[in-house]
Amino acid sequence: MALAEIESTLCGTWMLQRSENLDEYLKAVGINFVMRKMANSASSTMTISVDKNTEKVRIIIKGPKKETNNEFSLNTEVEIMDPQDNPVKATLTWEDGKLVTNSEPATGSKAKVTKVTREIKDGELVMTINLGEVACKRRKIQSEFVQERNWNQYHTPRNLLLAMMGEVGELAEIFQWRGEVPVGVPDFSEAEKKHLGQEMGDVLLYLIRMAEQCGVDLPQVTMDKIGLNKQKYPVDKVYGKSDKYTAYSEK
């Protein structure tokens, strides 16, 4: 009965749409500032399936950097790895239409006691992660939106790049003929700010999707690029200057 309910309500592939209080959760886990900021822009998918032969539930989470693939028998403790690769003892249960994972550190592990609840609300899969007093919500939508429209065939790296450039053009159009715009865009109306956010969101979505299709770990390469820029632009040479690094790197 429980497996049939899980299959009819939660099974499928779900794409991350937005997160709430993610930074506080990552801070509680012990993730550094830069990695937390990168995580906020990282995309991921979660696939939930039920094997009727083995009577097990499989949860696969794919991100830009890693993939986890765990199989559970309901109400049975198993040892798996948490997102930080710490061993934990986890139990999966089905409670009042919610798929709940309770985990605690395995012997000698640095993991923390965590509860993850997955449920459907207004057509979204809402995943609530409780760690101590911190609660993080991650909202996902089914990726069948793209699949059922047969749009994957168009999501080649080149097409995604050109689509992103088109969105960059629409973003630039907002600032066209306005002269220099102060920080905080104080002269924008609420409608204009909303439009600005939507166009920025379109650019980001295409960039994230392009990274996925190219197999690029966007958070990691961003950190690598920050490190490279520190070398190319040492403080003692560039402080208060806007010159390109080539203007002084060969002197």
Secondary structure, 3 states (H helix, E strand, C coil): CHHHHHHHHCCEEEEEEEEECHHHHHHHHCCCHHHHHHHHHCCCEEEEEEECCCCEEEEEEECCCCEEEEEECCCCEEEEECCCCCEEEEEEEEECCEEEEEEEECCCCCCCCEEEEEEEECCEEEEEEEECCEEEEEEEEECHHHHCCCCHHHCCHHHHHHHHHHHHHHHHHHHCCCCCCCCCCCCCCHHHHHHHHHHHHHHHHHHHHHHHHHCCCHHHHHHHHHHHHHHHCCHHHHCCCCCCCHHHHCC
